[in-house]
Amino acid sequence: MAEIASYRPSFSDLATESILSLPKRRVMDRAYELARYPFLESDYRLVDANGRTIDHLLVDGVVFSYWVDHPAKLVMITEIEDAE
């Protein structure tokens, strides 16, 4: 039986800058967890300037803003903010 391809995280420039300023291991671990569970219910959703629905999830004091491309199995993380 063929293995089902898993989702992978991808990061915008803004999210990458946040990764560099926050505890990297904690942020990256949470990002990969989010990619493992792309159907997880987010805390809230907002529509961006381009009309795309952006999910927001608070995990371990960090807010991840992201959208999911299911056909490409990609979780695009657009922003990462320290909630503290």
Residue pairs with C-beta under 8 A, 6 or more apart in sequence:
5 73
6 35
6 36
6 73
7 35
7 36
7 38
7 68
7 73
7 74
7 75
8 35
8 73
8 74
8 75
9 31
9 32
9 34
9 35
9 74
9 75
9 77
10 74
10 75
10 76
10 77
11 19
11 31
11 76
11 77
12 76
12 77
12 78
12 79
14 78
14 79
15 65
15 77
15 78
15 79
15 80
18 27
18 79
18 80
18 81
18 82
19 27
19 28
19 80
22 62
22 80
22 82
26 60
26 62
27 62
27 80
30 59
30 60
30 62
30 64
31 64
31 75
31 77
31 80
33 59
34 40
34 57
34 59
34 64
34 66
34 75
34 77
35 75
38 68
38 70
38 73
38 75
40 57
42 55
42 56
42 57
43 56
43 57
43 58
44 55
44 56
45 53
45 54
45 55
45 56
46 53
46 54
46 56
47 53
47 54
48 54
48 78
52 67
53 67
54 65
54 66
54 67
54 78
55 65
55 66
55 67
55 68
56 63
56 64
56 65
57 63
57 64
57 66
58 83
61 82
61 83
61 84
62 80
62 81
62 82
62 83
63 79
63 80
63 81
63 82
63 83
64 77
64 79
64 80
65 77
65 78
65 79
65 80
65 81
66 75
66 76
66 77
66 78
67 75
67 76
67 78
68 74
68 75
68 76
69 75
69 76
